[in-house]
Amino acid sequence: MSPARAKHSAGLLLFRRTGDGLEVLLGHMGGPFFAKKDAGAWTVPKGEYEPDEPAWEAARREFREELGLAPPDGEAVALGEVRQSNGKIVTVWAVEADLDPATVVPGTFSMEWPPRSGRRREFPELDRVEWMGVDRAREVVVKAQAAFLDRLAEHSA
């Protein structure tokens, strides 16, 4: 896929410092394809945007849509972009903030399920969110997004 035709997503990676070190907030992708998966099924809360929308504004909008909460204020640390294996280009900012995962009210999407059944079902965009240490996050996050964890750890050192 050419860069001009690639889909673009933007997101916010929340982080906090604890007695055990740096933790990040990741979401487990909802829907039937990821229900029984752990490795590669976690993501930075993010979403697609059109070329005429600034990526930063999209990241904040998508945070609200994905988690049902206002994006936190605070200094935004640009973590750059990565290209995922599906060709999507993802841009992420890190913001130091705390959030209680129990307060999340995820957005939903609709898809035909089971396949070729003619029935549409709603699924949460993220079926759960969780704070985790950077090492654990690196084990479960979408492979290309691990670069954001490395860049955050470098920035926070």
C-alpha positions in Angstrom: 0.0 0.0 0.0 1.5 3.3 -1.0 1.9 5.9 1.8 -0.6 8.2 0.1 -3.2 5.5 0.2 -2.4 4.1 3.6 -4.9 4.5 6.4 -3.8 6.7 9.3 -4.7 6.4 13.0 -3.8 8.6 15.9 -3.9 7.9 19.7 -2.9 8.8 23.2 -0.8 6.5 25.3 -1.4 7.3 29.0 1.4 6.6 31.4 2.1 6.9 35.1 5.0 6.3 37.4 4.5 3.9 40.3 6.7 2.3 42.9 7.2 -0.6 40.5 8.2 1.8 37.6 6.5 3.1 34.5 3.0 1.8 33.6 1.0 2.4 30.5 -2.7 2.1 29.8 -3.5 -0.3 26.9 -6.8 -1.5 25.6 -7.7 -5.1 24.6 -9.3 -5.1 21.2 -13.0 -6.1 21.3 -14.9 -8.4 19.0 -14.8 -12.1 18.3 -11.4 -12.1 16.5 -9.5 -11.1 19.7 -11.7 -12.6 22.4 -9.3 -15.5 23.2 -6.1 -13.7 22.3 -3.7 -11.9 24.5 -0.4 -11.4 22.6 -0.9 -8.9 19.8 -4.5 -8.1 20.9 -3.7 -5.0 23.0 -3.4 -1.5 21.6 -2.9 2.1 22.3 -6.4 3.7 22.3 -6.5 5.1 18.8 -8.6 5.4 15.7 -8.6 6.4 12.1 -8.8 9.9 10.8 -9.0 11.7 7.4 -6.1 13.7 5.9 -7.8 17.0 6.5 -8.1 16.4 10.3 -4.9 17.2 12.4 -3.5 14.0 14.0 -3.4 15.6 17.4 -7.1 16.5 17.3 -7.9 13.0 16.0 -6.0 11.4 18.9 -8.0 13.3 21.4 -11.3 12.6 19.6 -10.5 8.9 19.4 -9.6 8.7 23.0 -13.1 10.0 23.9 -14.7 7.6 21.4 -12.8 4.6 22.4 -12.9 5.1 26.2 -15.9 7.2 26.7 -13.9 9.7 28.8 -12.4 13.1 28.2 -8.8 13.0 27.1 -6.5 14.1 29.9 -4.8 17.5 29.9 -1.1 17.6 30.4 2.1 17.8 28.4 1.9 15.7 25.3 5.1 13.8 24.4 5.2 13.1 20.6 6.2 9.4 20.2 6.2 9.6 16.4 4.7 7.1 14.0 5.0 3.5 13.1 3.7 1.4 10.2 1.8 -1.7 11.3 1.9 -4.9 9.3 -1.5 -4.1 7.8 0.0 -0.9 6.3 -1.7 1.5 8.7 0.4 4.4 9.8 -0.2 5.1 13.5 0.9 8.4 15.3 0.9 8.5 19.1 1.4 11.0 21.9 2.1 10.0 25.5 0.4 11.9 28.3 1.2 11.4 32.0 -2.1 10.9 33.7 -4.0 8.5 35.9 -7.3 6.9 35.0 -9.5 4.3 36.7 -10.1 1.5 34.2 -13.5 0.9 35.9 -14.7 4.3 34.6 -14.2 3.4 30.9 -17.4 3.2 28.8 -16.1 1.9 25.5 -17.5 2.8 22.1 -18.9 0.0 20.0 -18.8 -1.2 16.4 -21.2 -3.4 14.4 -20.3 -6.4 12.2 -21.9 -9.4 10.8 -21.5 -12.3 13.2 -21.2 -15.2 12.8 -19.8 -14.7 9.3 -22.3 -15.1 6.4 -25.2 -15.4 9.0 -26.9 -12.2 7.9 -27.0 -11.0 11.5 -25.2 -7.9 12.8 -24.0 -7.7 16.3 -22.5 -4.9 18.3 -19.1 -5.3 20.0 -17.0 -2.9 22.2 -14.1 -1.3 20.5 -12.0 -2.2 23.5 -13.4 -4.9 25.8 -11.2 -3.9 28.7 -8.4 -1.5 29.5 -5.6 -2.2 31.9 -2.5 -0.5 33.4 0.6 -2.7 32.9 4.3 -2.4 33.3 6.3 -1.6 30.1 7.8 -5.1 29.9 4.3 -6.8 30.1 2.9 -4.3 27.6 5.7 -5.1 25.2 4.6 -8.8 25.3 1.0 -8.2 24.4 0.8 -5.0 22.4 0.4 -5.0 18.6 4.0 -5.7 17.4 4.7 -2.4 15.6 3.4 -0.4 18.6 6.1 -1.7 20.9 8.3 1.1 19.4 6.1 3.6 21.2 6.9 1.9 24.5 10.6 2.0 23.7 10.4 5.7 22.8 8.4 6.5 26.0 10.9 4.6 28.2 13.7 6.5 26.6 11.9 9.8 27.2 11.1 8.9 30.8 14.7 7.7 31.7 
